[in-house]
Amino acid sequence: MTMLLEDLCKQLRINGVCEYIREYRPDNPELEDNMAKALQAELDKRQTNRQMRVLRQAGFPTKKRFEDMDPILLPHDGREALPALKSLTFLKEQRNVILIGNSGTGKTHMAIATGVLACEQNYRVSFRTAAALINEMVEARSQNQLSLYLRQFKKIDLLIIDELGYVTFDIIGTELLFQLLATRYEMRSTIITSNLAFSDWMRVFHDKTLTAAILDRVTHRALILNMNGKSFRRNRQEQPGPSSFRVDNLPEQKISTKEITRL
């Protein structure tokens, strides 16, 4: 029996087929070749179905890919970060990615494109706006299901939190978000898009201590991208200038909690 046929049987978990051929149909190259083709077709179909299921479960508002993006229209840091995001190295290293900048500069597109690529490589991904995520946790808490909810998110390889900063949260919402991020800290990756600089995050969370704690966790070992620039939704013909700082080779960056406590 060929190694290819044995490998396909193992991947499909149908070892009984291999045992049958080995015992009753040995030395039959034509049969093994046809079986290998049939099993490969079944494996391809299962992988396609799984990818479709994972993409559906991720909850993307729309499917965006890197191929749909014009890198020239991105701010400098966005262009520099594309190879690292496409490689998903940050995901393998359990690092976070934070995209900060004004509206219309490609933050959400880059986040979704990264998530879609991760789904296609069999990672578990979940997309939520910050407001929707908080609302879900508040509801889970009211139904005494918060622990179950948090356990489910511990299994998600990549959590994408979009539009942090457009809606403010009360202390309960802030505490719930901290709990969620704490359960994922250095174990899973999170992508956050925000229109607010770190120094303005307290306007969202209202509590200095919790804001500092959240920042400390999400920025630790994170890839932090300055996405400020001209909105390509307003003027796609103009190329935004370079951002105020470079992310050459995407070094690790960490914000000091002292910067937050001085607010």
NORFEN-V578642 format. One record per residue. N is the residue number from 1. RES is the residue in one small letter. SS is DSSP state (h for helix, s for strand, l for the rest). PSI is psi in whole degrees, 0 to 359 (999 if undefined). OMEGA is omega as a letter, one per 30 degrees, with the letter a starting at -180 (999 if undefined). Layout:
n:N res:RES ss:SS psi:PSI omega:OMEGA
n:N res:RES ss:SS psi:PSI omega:OMEGA
This chain:
n:1 res:m ss:l psi:139 omega:a
n:2 res:t ss:l psi:154 omega:l
n:3 res:m ss:h psi:327 omega:l
n:4 res:l ss:h psi:313 omega:a
n:5 res:l ss:h psi:318 omega:l
n:6 res:e ss:h psi:318 omega:a
n:7 res:d ss:h psi:319 omega:l
n:8 res:l ss:h psi:320 omega:l
n:9 res:c ss:h psi:320 omega:l
n:10 res:k ss:h psi:316 omega:a
n:11 res:q ss:h psi:324 omega:a
n:12 res:l ss:h psi:356 omega:l
n:13 res:r ss:l psi:48 omega:l
n:14 res:i ss:l psi:57 omega:a
n:15 res:n ss:h psi:336 omega:l
n:16 res:g ss:h psi:328 omega:l
n:17 res:v ss:h psi:316 omega:l
n:18 res:c ss:h psi:319 omega:a
n:19 res:e ss:h psi:323 omega:l
n:20 res:y ss:h psi:313 omega:a
n:21 res:i ss:h psi:319 omega:a
n:22 res:r ss:h psi:324 omega:a
n:23 res:e ss:h psi:319 omega:a
n:24 res:y ss:h psi:342 omega:a
n:25 res:r ss:l psi:52 omega:l
n:26 res:p ss:l psi:154 omega:l
n:27 res:d ss:l psi:48 omega:l
n:28 res:n ss:l psi:81 omega:a
n:29 res:p ss:h psi:322 omega:a
n:30 res:e ss:h psi:317 omega:l
n:31 res:l ss:h psi:315 omega:a
n:32 res:e ss:h psi:322 omega:l
n:33 res:d ss:h psi:315 omega:l
n:34 res:n ss:h psi:321 omega:l
n:35 res:m ss:h psi:318 omega:a
n:36 res:a ss:h psi:318 omega:l
n:37 res:k ss:h psi:318 omega:a
n:38 res:a ss:h psi:317 omega:a
n:39 res:l ss:h psi:324 omega:l
n:40 res:q ss:h psi:321 omega:l
n:41 res:a ss:h psi:319 omega:l
n:42 res:e ss:h psi:318 omega:l
n:43 res:l ss:h psi:316 omega:l
n:44 res:d ss:h psi:319 omega:a
n:45 res:k ss:h psi:318 omega:l
n:46 res:r ss:h psi:318 omega:a
n:47 res:q ss:h psi:320 omega:l
n:48 res:t ss:h psi:315 omega:l
n:49 res:n ss:h psi:321 omega:l
n:50 res:r ss:h psi:317 omega:l
n:51 res:q ss:h psi:319 omega:l
n:52 res:m ss:h psi:320 omega:l
n:53 res:r ss:h psi:317 omega:a
n:54 res:v ss:h psi:319 omega:l
n:55 res:l ss:h psi:319 omega:l
n:56 res:r ss:h psi:317 omega:a
n:57 res:q ss:h psi:338 omega:a
n:58 res:a ss:h psi:331 omega:l
n:59 res:g ss:l psi:28 omega:l
n:60 res:f ss:l psi:136 omega:l
n:61 res:p ss:l psi:332 omega:l
n:62 res:t ss:l psi:155 omega:a
n:63 res:k ss:l psi:114 omega:l
n:64 res:k ss:l psi:143 omega:a
n:65 res:r ss:l psi:163 omega:l
n:66 res:f ss:h psi:329 omega:a
n:67 res:e ss:h psi:338 omega:a
n:68 res:d ss:h psi:359 omega:a
n:69 res:m ss:l psi:139 omega:l
n:70 res:d ss:l psi:104 omega:a
n:71 res:p ss:h psi:332 omega:a
n:72 res:i ss:h psi:330 omega:a
n:73 res:l ss:h psi:350 omega:a
n:74 res:l ss:l psi:152 omega:l
n:75 res:p ss:l psi:162 omega:a
n:76 res:h ss:h psi:312 omega:a
n:77 res:d ss:h psi:324 omega:l
n:78 res:g ss:h psi:316 omega:l
n:79 res:r ss:h psi:317 omega:a
n:80 res:e ss:h psi:331 omega:a
n:81 res:a ss:h psi:346 omega:a
n:82 res:l ss:h psi:313 omega:l
n:83 res:p ss:h psi:320 omega:a
n:84 res:a ss:h psi:321 omega:l
n:85 res:l ss:h psi:318 omega:a
n:86 res:k ss:h psi:328 omega:a
n:87 res:s ss:h psi:342 omega:a
n:88 res:l ss:l psi:24 omega:l
n:89 res:t ss:h psi:320 omega:l
n:90 res:f ss:h psi:326 omega:a
n:91 res:l ss:h psi:320 omega:l
n:92 res:k ss:h psi:334 omega:a
n:93 res:e ss:l psi:6 omega:a
n:94 res:q ss:l psi:43 omega:l
n:95 res:r ss:l psi:155 omega:l
n:96 res:n ss:l psi:163 omega:l
n:97 res:v ss:s psi:130 omega:l
n:98 res:i ss:s psi:123 omega:l
n:99 res:l ss:s psi:117 omega:a
n:100 res:i ss:s psi:128 omega:l
n:101 res:g ss:l psi:174 omega:a
n:102 res:n ss:l psi:170 omega:a
n:103 res:s ss:l psi:144 omega:l
n:104 res:g ss:l psi:15 omega:a
n:105 res:t ss:l psi:7 omega:l
n:106 res:g ss:l psi:11 omega:a
n:107 res:k ss:h psi:308 omega:a
n:108 res:t ss:h psi:321 omega:l
n:109 res:h ss:h psi:314 omega:a
n:110 res:m ss:h psi:320 omega:l
n:111 res:a ss:h psi:314 omega:a
n:112 res:i ss:h psi:317 omega:l
n:113 res:a ss:h psi:321 omega:l
n:114 res:t ss:h psi:318 omega:l
n:115 res:g ss:h psi:319 omega:l
n:116 res:v ss:h psi:316 omega:l
n:117 res:l ss:h psi:320 omega:l
n:118 res:a ss:h psi:319 omega:l
n:119 res:c ss:h psi:317 omega:a
n:120 res:e ss:h psi:344 omega:l
n:121 res:q ss:l psi:23 omega:l
n:122 res:n ss:l psi:26 omega:l
n:123 res:y ss:l psi:150 omega:l
n:124 res:r ss:l psi:125 omega:a
n:125 res:v ss:s psi:145 omega:l
n:126 res:s ss:s psi:130 omega:l
n:127 res:f ss:s psi:130 omega:l
n:128 res:r ss:s psi:145 omega:l
n:129 res:t ss:s psi:157 omega:a
n:130 res:a ss:h psi:318 omega:a
n:131 res:a ss:h psi:316 omega:a
n:132 res:a ss:h psi:321 omega:a
n:133 res:l ss:h psi:314 omega:l
n:134 res:i ss:h psi:316 omega:a
n:135 res:n ss:h psi:320 omega:l
n:136 res:e ss:h psi:318 omega:a
n:137 res:m ss:h psi:322 omega:l
n:138 res:v ss:h psi:318 omega:l
n:139 res:e ss:h psi:317 omega:l
n:140 res:a ss:h psi:321 omega:l
n:141 res:r ss:h psi:319 omega:a
n:142 res:s ss:h psi:336 omega:l
n:143 res:q ss:l psi:13 omega:a
n:144 res:n ss:l psi:35 omega:a
n:145 res:q ss:l psi:14 omega:a
n:146 res:l ss:h psi:317 omega:a
n:147 res:s ss:h psi:318 omega:l
n:148 res:l ss:h psi:318 omega:a
n:149 res:y ss:h psi:314 omega:a
n:150 res:l ss:h psi:323 omega:l
n:151 res:r ss:h psi:323 omega:l
n:152 res:q ss:h psi:322 omega:a
n:153 res:f ss:h psi:342 omega:l
n:154 res:k ss:h psi:338 omega:a
n:155 res:k ss:l psi:348 omega:a
n:156 res:i ss:l psi:122 omega:a
n:157 res:d ss:l psi:321 omega:a
n:158 res:l ss:s psi:116 omega:l
n:159 res:l ss:s psi:127 omega:l
n:160 res:i ss:s psi:118 omega:l
n:161 res:i ss:s psi:111 omega:a
n:162 res:d ss:s psi:150 omega:l
n:163 res:e ss:s psi:40 omega:l
n:164 res:l ss:s psi:122 omega:l
n:165 res:g ss:l psi:342 omega:l
n:166 res:y ss:l psi:335 omega:a
n:167 res:v ss:l psi:134 omega:l
n:168 res:t ss:l psi:160 omega:a
n:169 res:f ss:l psi:151 omega:l
n:170 res:d ss:l psi:181 omega:a
n:171 res:i ss:h psi:326 omega:l
n:172 res:i ss:h psi:314 omega:l
n:173 res:g ss:h psi:320 omega:l
n:174 res:t ss:h psi:317 omega:l
n:175 res:e ss:h psi:321 omega:l
n:176 res:l ss:h psi:318 omega:l
n:177 res:l ss:h psi:319 omega:l
n:178 res:f ss:h psi:318 omega:l
n:179 res:q ss:h psi:316 omega:a
n:180 res:l ss:h psi:313 omega:a
n:181 res:l ss:h psi:326 omega:l
n:182 res:a ss:h psi:324 omega:a
n:183 res:t ss:h psi:338 omega:a
n:184 res:r ss:h psi:353 omega:a
n:185 res:y ss:l psi:121 omega:l
n:186 res:e ss:l psi:14 omega:l
n:187 res:m ss:l psi:325 omega:l
n:188 res:r ss:l psi:164 omega:a
n:189 res:s ss:s psi:148 omega:l
n:190 res:t ss:s psi:135 omega:l
n:191 res:i ss:s psi:130 omega:l
n:192 res:i ss:s psi:131 omega:l
n:193 res:t ss:s psi:139 omega:a
n:194 res:s ss:s psi:148 omega:l
n:195 res:n ss:l psi:1 omega:a
n:196 res:l ss:l psi:139 omega:l
n:197 res:a ss:l psi:158 omega:a
n:198 res:f ss:h psi:323 omega:a
n:199 res:s ss:h psi:346 omega:a
n:200 res:d ss:h psi:1 omega:a
n:201 res:w ss:l psi:337 omega:l
n:202 res:m ss:h psi:339 omega:l
n:203 res:r ss:h psi:337 omega:l
n:204 res:v ss:h psi:318 omega:a
n:205 res:f ss:h psi:340 omega:l
n:206 res:h ss:l psi:349 omega:a
n:207 res:d ss:l psi:123 omega:a
n:208 res:k ss:h psi:315 omega:a
n:209 res:t ss:h psi:313 omega:a
n:210 res:l ss:h psi:323 omega:l
n:211 res:t ss:h psi:316 omega:l
n:212 res:a ss:h psi:320 omega:a
n:213 res:a ss:h psi:319 omega:l
n:214 res:i ss:h psi:314 omega:l
n:215 res:l ss:h psi:320 omega:a
n:216 res:d ss:h psi:321 omega:a
n:217 res:r ss:h psi:316 omega:a
n:218 res:v ss:h psi:335 omega:a
n:219 res:t ss:h psi:348 omega:a
n:220 res:h ss:l psi:120 omega:l
n:221 res:r ss:l psi:20 omega:a
n:222 res:a ss:s psi:157 omega:l
n:223 res:l ss:s psi:113 omega:a
n:224 res:i ss:s psi:118 omega:a
n:225 res:l ss:s psi:127 omega:l
n:226 res:n ss:s psi:109 omega:a
n:227 res:m ss:l psi:22 omega:l
n:228 res:n ss:l psi:139 omega:a
n:229 res:g ss:l psi:184 omega:l
n:230 res:k ss:l psi:139 omega:a
n:231 res:s ss:l psi:119 omega:l
n:232 res:f ss:l psi:350 omega:l
n:233 res:r ss:l psi:331 omega:l
n:234 res:r ss:l psi:325 omega:a
n:235 res:n ss:l psi:88 omega:a
n:236 res:r ss:l psi:347 omega:a
n:237 res:q ss:l psi:343 omega:a
n:238 res:e ss:l psi:135 omega:l
n:239 res:q ss:l psi:123 omega:l
n:240 res:p ss:l psi:147 omega:l
n:241 res:g ss:l psi:173 omega:a
n:242 res:p ss:l psi:151 omega:a
n:243 res:s ss:l psi:175 omega:a
n:244 res:s ss:l psi:346 omega:l
n:245 res:f ss:l psi:155 omega:a
n:246 res:r ss:l psi:158 omega:l
n:247 res:v ss:l psi:50 omega:a
n:248 res:d ss:h psi:126 omega:l
n:249 res:n ss:h psi:13 omega:l
n:250 res:l ss:h psi:66 omega:l
n:251 res:p ss:l psi:160 omega:l
n:252 res:e ss:l psi:140 omega:l
n:253 res:q ss:s psi:146 omega:l
n:254 res:k ss:l psi:134 omega:l
n:255 res:i ss:l psi:140 omega:a
n:256 res:s ss:l psi:139 omega:l
n:257 res:t ss:h psi:341 omega:l
n:258 res:k ss:h psi:329 omega:l
n:259 res:e ss:h psi:329 omega:a
n:260 res:i ss:h psi:318 omega:a
n:261 res:t ss:h psi:344 omega:l
n:262 res:r ss:l psi:351 omega:a
n:263 res:l ss:l psi:999 omega:999
